[in-house]
Amino acid sequence: MKSNRATWIVIGSALALIASVILIIQLRGGYTWSETYAENREEEEKDPYGVYVLAELLRDYFPGEDFVELTESLDSINTTDVGSNYVFVGRTPYMRDEESDALLDFIANGNNAFIAAQYLPYALADSIWLQQCEIDTATYYGYLQFNWDTLIYANFEHPDLRLADPVPFQFLQKDSITWERDWAYLELDQLCDTVQQQLESLAYMNDDLICFSRTAYGDGYFYWYSLPSTLTNINLIEQKGIDFAARLFSHLEAGTIYWDIQRKDPMNAYSQQDQYYNDRRLSADHPLRYVLSQPPLAMAWYLLLGASLLFLIFRAKRRQRIIPVVAAKRNTSLAFVRNIGRMYFLQQNHRQLAIQQMQLFLNELREEYAIPITTLDETTVQRLAQKSGGDAEILTRIQTIYAAIEKAAQISDDRLIVFYQLLERFRDSKTDN
């Protein structure tokens, strides 16, 4: 008794310690400092590297025009639109090849695609740039380069957009700690002359590294901005960040903005192909949706699940001797009948084989319908037909042929085949019904 009490005290103390550590980790700081690029509109406090501020600015960027959140596959986007804008801001847009093709059709019909990302999908880069240069994306990605630094400066090429002083950007972490990071840029020299003539350099990082470009594709334009972190909340809370972002998006046409929030997470993007994941995403009215969206409630929920699991593990300890498993007795009579039937078949004794088949058939009916059957008389035939839904006429023919077989000294191959086919026809008729 004392041993059990000590065990529970140890378990309770360990759980309390774990809960305290989780609370300290979760509540200290209050922000997620990773590059989530999430809107977090349901939370009171916005993550530094989310895009809540940018999304709110773009909602009213073009007065009178629609702001559409893309939460489904790009296959469903209206590719016949003209003058609309597709906008993605994240580390990379996770797109299936079919979705890349849909976006390319959207651009070619006279629309704009603005992608702020460090990496581009292979299918997009291949169709817009690399195919024209006959470069294989599977082995070559030289146009994408990185500048590792703690501080960069960005400015525009066009005189009307150029700022008097380049805008400085840093990758800050908690307590204003500055980290060195990979700032992506476009290495134009790695592309062929054809693409270099089509591509416009719109903004530079550190004076000569292309960070914002435009490429004509069909009747529309493809924009790539390689510094997505500069469009996050931490940079847009300052006026210089808002001014820089406004100049970036001034390249778009006044029209509908398709704001892509689905392709930031590979799980969300690719799960559209697999109903397994869709079935497990919490609906808006799911009782756990609010609980899991609030860190304290989510932590309490997982703590409850963990404590319940530990309780079940320790409670599952057996308090009695293991009861041995006794194998059930097997009915070997059917196997015996089948073996006898094989013997008669090898001996070419068709009459005895037919008799064994009849015994096996009657035994099946007895076990399946719990009817004491010794022969297929008229009363038994009607009961079996009613219970099984099978054809009563077939049962009558089976009994007639079987009576003739019993009286005969020997039967032919054809008679045995006909009898066997009748048995199978009844089995099929009751199965179908």
Number of C-alpha atoms within 10 A of each C-alpha: 5 6 8 8 9 11 11 13 12 11 15 13 11 12 16 13 12 12 15 12 11 15 15 10 11 15 11 9 11 12 14 15 14 11 16 19 24 21 20 15 13 10 11 7 10 20 23 25 27 25 27 20 19 19 20 12 13 16 17 12 18 16 11 10 14 15 19 13 15 19 13 15 20 22 14 10 17 13 19 14 15 19 18 26 25 23 21 24 29 29 21 20 24 21 23 20 13 13 19 21 17 19 23 24 20 28 27 20 19 20 28 30 23 22 24 25 21 24 20 19 16 17 18 18 16 19 14 17 21 21 13 14 15 11 16 12 15 8 7 11 15 14 15 16 16 15 15 12 14 15 16 17 14 24 23 23 16 11 7 8 16 16 17 7 9 18 17 15 17 18 21 18 14 11 7 8 9 14 13 13 14 15 21 22 25 22 15 18 10 14 18 15 13 11 18 15 9 12 17 16 18 21 23 20 24 17 14 10 19 23 25 25 19 20 19 18 21 16 15 21 23 23 23 24 23 28 23 23 26 21 24 27 23 19 23 20 13 10 10 15 19 18 13 22 18 16 16 19 13 11 14 21 15 15 20 20 25 18 20 21 21 22 23 21 18 13 12 19 21 16 15 15 12 9 9 10 13 13 10 8 12 12 11 9 8 10 10 14 14 14 15 16 13 12 16 14 14 16 17 15 15 12 17 12 12 13 15 11 12 14 13 11 10 12 10 9 8 8 7 6 6 7 6 6 6 6 6 6 6 6 8 8 11 13 11 10 16 15 13 15 21 13 14 17 15 10 11 13 16 22 23 21 22 23 15 19 20 19 16 18 14 18 17 13 17 15 11 11 13 9 15 12 16 11 13 18 13 12 8 17 20 18 14 21 17 12 12 20 15 22 20 20 12 17 22 16 15 20 18 13 15 19 12 11 20 14 9 10 9 12 16 11 12 10 15 18 13 13 20 15 13 16 18 12 16 21 16 13 15 15 11 10 9
